[in-house]
């Protein structure tokens, strides 16, 4: 990423260029990213190709004003952080599903970020409802955040309080939110291209929840969340109070995408109709 691309990215998220790659600056960048660049899977349902190459990701986020899912969002955010002087490593994760079962390899992409002070953080702008601020990688106690109470713990059969979570390699970490494990991370650094198979699976497989449902979601300025799922618009306040309303005409849906998420669409995306047992 060159300097002009970094400046354009910072304008997109409404942030100034940090003087130094510090922890407080990283906190501000992650929060602003979550507020402005939505977690969305619209490309899957609009027939748009998802390519995990830096230029393609930056064009989508900066040039087209779009968001994406974990590979795209954390891939782009990692490139921005590296351009700003942070040391960034891509980590592969597997998401916990029903009954503590882990998803496919390369199920999730998160970022390990080292600052100029030498501290190390887990940054993640691509997991939907998650921490608003980076999590301290070395801290094993509770970490309070507007998104919940988090822990980063050594992985093991019962490390996150869940049995049958799958075998863990030495050094693997479980990220836990409000007492429930969210995903398991390998600590070996990966390259962006390593996640291509995971992105392909999630964007094509009838077993992936991304192919069966539409989502577009971001953190709101008051610390809540707004989510458009198909034609259902849900706003959740920082106090947890939720309101959902069904949108009617296509124009109302397109207006919601534009006004809540800054996304201009020519047509209303429709979720694929697939039988996950087929």
N, C-alpha and C positions, 0 to 999 in steps of 0.2 A: 504494500500500500504506500503510495507516494503522499507527499505533504498536502497536496490539494485534495486528494481523496479523503485524507484524515480530517481536514477542515470541513469538508462537505458532510462527512459522517457526524462530526460534532454539532454542526448546524442542525442536522436531522433530529438529534436527540436534545437539542437546546442546551448544550454544554460548552463551556470555554475550554481552551487547551490548558491542561495542567502544567504548572511550572516544572514539577518533578513527578515521577511515577510513584506516588505515595499511597498508603493505605486509605486515608481520608478521601483522596481524589478518586480512587477506585470505587469506594462506596457511593460517591456522588454519580459516577459514570454508570454504575450498574442500575441504580434507582432510576435515573433519567431514561436509560434504555428501556427498562420495564414499563415506564409510563408512556413511551412514545412509539416503540416498535413492537407490534402485536405478535403474540404467539398464534400462528394460524397455519392451517393445512389446506388453504384454498387451491393451491397449485395442483394438488392431487385430483381435485374434482373439476378443475378447469382444463385439464389435459395439458398442463404446462410441465415441461421437463425440469427436473431437479438435478442440477449439476453441482457437485461439490468441488468447485474451483473458485479461488479467491475473487477473481474479476467478476465471475457470474454472480456470486453472492453479494458483492458490493453493488453491482448494477441493480440487483433486486431491491436491496435495502435503501440505497441512496438514490439511484436513478429513477426507480419505479415507485418508491415510497411504500414498499410492501414490508411484510414480516416474514415468518417462516416457522419451521419447527426446529428442534434442538440442533441438528447438524448445521443448518443454515444460520440460525441466530448466534449460537456460540462460535461457529466458524468465523462469521463476520466480526463479532465482538472481539474475538481473540486477535484477529488481524489488526483491529483498531488499537487494542492495548499494546501490541508489539510495536506498532508505529509510534506510540507515545512513550516508549522506553521501558515498558514492563517486560519481564521475562515470562513467557507464556508457554505452557505445555498443554496439549490436548489429551484428555483422559477418556478412556472407554468405560461405559457403565452398562449395567443390566438392571432394568426396572423391576421392582417387586410387583407382582400381580396378585391374583386371588390366592388365598391360603399360603402366602409367603413364597410362591413360586417365582423364580427369576425368569426374565425374558431372554431374548436371543442375545448372542454376543454382539457387541457394537450397537446395543439397543439405545444408548444415550451417549451424548458427547457433553462433557463438562470441561472447565478450564482450571488449571492450577497456575496461579499467578504470584510471582515474586516481585516485591516492591524494592525501591532503592534503599529502604531501611533494612532489608533482608528478611522481612516477615513473609509468610506464604499463606495465600488465601484460595479458597475454592469459590470461583465465580461461576454463576449459572444464570443466563437470561433466557434459557430455552426449555424450561420444565413446567410451563404453565404456572399454576398456583404454587409458589415456592418462596424461598427467602428473598426479601427485598434487598438485602445487603449481602456481600460476600461473607462466607463462613471461614473462621480461622482453622486452617488445616491441622495444626498441632494441638488444638484445644479438644479435650475429651469430655469436658463437662457440658452442661446446658448452655446454649447460646440463644438468648432472647432476641426476637426479631419481629417486626410488624406482621410477618407472614406466619408466625408460630414460634414454638420453642424447638430448636434444632440441636442435634448432637452429631458429631463425626466420630465414629467408633471403629475399632479394629474389627474386621469381619470374622465371623466364625459361625458354627451351627446355631448358637444361641446369642450371638453378640448383640443382635438387635431385638432380642426377645421373641424371635420367630423361629420355630423349628421347621426343618425341611426347606430352608432357603437355598440349598445348593452348596456344593463344596466351595471353599474359599482358598485362594492362593495366598501365600505369605505376603503381607503388606496390604492386602485388599481392605477397603474401607466401606462401611455402611453409613449412608446419610439418613438420619432419622428425623422425622417431623412429628411433633406432638405424640411421641411414643410409638409411632408407626414407621417402619423402614420404607424409604422412598426408592433408593437405588443403591447398588453396590458398584464401587469404582475400583478398577485396576489402577495401580500407581505408576505403571510403565508408560512413558510418553508415546503418543501415537502421531501419525501424520493424517492430514485431512482426508486424503484418498483412502485411508484404511476404513473409513466409515461408509464407503460407497455401497457396499453390500447391504448394510443395515438400512440405509436410506432407501435403497431399491425395494427391500422387503416391506418396509413400512408404507411405501407409496404404491405398492402393487398387490400385496398379499390380502386375500379375503379374511385372513386371521388377524390382520392388523386393525386396531380400532380407528386408525387414521383413514382407512379406506371406507369405513362404514358410517362415519359421522363427520359433520362440518364443525369447525371451531375457529373462532377469532376472538382473542381475549387480551386484555392488558390491565395493568395496575392503574388505578385512578389517582388523581392528585391528592385526595383525602386519605389514601392508603387502602381503599377498597378495591373492587375489581368490576369491570364490565365485560360481559361475554355475549357474543352473538353465535348461537348454535342453530344452524338452519334458519328458521324464522322466529326463534325464541330469543328475546333480548333480556338478559339478566343483569341487574346491577346489585352489587353487594357492598354495603357500607363498611367502614373500618370497624364498626361495632358488630358486624356479622349479619345485620338485617338484610334480607334479600327481597327483591321485587322482580317478578318476571312478567313480561307481556308478550303476546303473540303479534307479530307483524303481519299485515295483510298483503296488499298489492306489492308487486315487484319493486316499484319505485320507492316504497317505504323501506324495503330491505336495502336497496342500493343507497338510500339516504343515510341509513344507519351505519353502513360500512364507511361512508364518506365522513359523516359528522363525528362518529365515535372513534374511528380508527384511521382516518385520513386515507382510506383506500378507495380509489376510483375504479369501478368495474363496469364493463359494458353489458353484463348479464348477471343474473342471480345464479350462483353456483348451486348445483344439486348433488347431494350425496350419492355415491354409487350404491346401487341396490345389489348386494351380494349375499349369498348364503355362506356363512363361515364354515359350514359343515360340508360344503360341496367340494 
